[in-house]
Amino acid sequence: MGLDLVEIVLEAEDEFNVNIDGRDPPLLVGDLLDAVIASVRSQSPDSQLSDEDIWRRLQRMISEQLGVPIQQVTPSANFVTDLGCT
């Protein structure tokens, strides 16, 4: 897992106050989204965040972290080939 991707996962954990399980790096933005949603639901069952709220925050965070237009950050985007993540 490259440094950019490690930083994105760590920032997502901080942003949503969760620990994301899994040893394999997410290849697609949707993989990370699914992991964040699952972690929020299991670790913070009283959270008022909707899946859409989580998506918008995660999308913005990834866009800012990688310096790419927010429109490029889609669930099917590959972190490496589509977003230039290392």
Secondary structure, DSSP 4 states (H G I P E B T S, - for coil): --HHHHHHHHHHHHHHT-----SSPPSBHHHHHHHHHHHHHHH-TT----HHHHHHHHHHHHHHHHT--GGG--TT-BTTTTT---
